[in-house]
Amino acid sequence: MALKINELCINCDVCEPACPNRAISMGPDIYLIDPALCTECVGHFDEPQCVMVCPVECIDPDPEHPETQAQLLDKLARLQAEGTAP
């Protein structure tokens, strides 16, 4: 399942550089996570890095984008093949 930043975001700027897939960017008011790029750090780390660094705990699972571990690994492989993810 992709992750989503909620309205508690304080725009502290620590999540964006922590994302290995460059799925996080600044939106009109708060940071946003692109579900097409978010793999919850599967294949990179044991835990989502944005969640680990967030000081206000404003990052939640996105119920609109449910994915299994296998689907997240497939997404990572596709992103790597496209050159979108390291």
Secondary structure, 3 states (H helix, E strand, C coil): CCEEECCCCCCCCCHHHHCCCCCEEECCCCEEECCCCCCCCCCCCCCCHHHHHCCCCCEEECCCCCCCHHHHHHHHHHHHHHCCCC
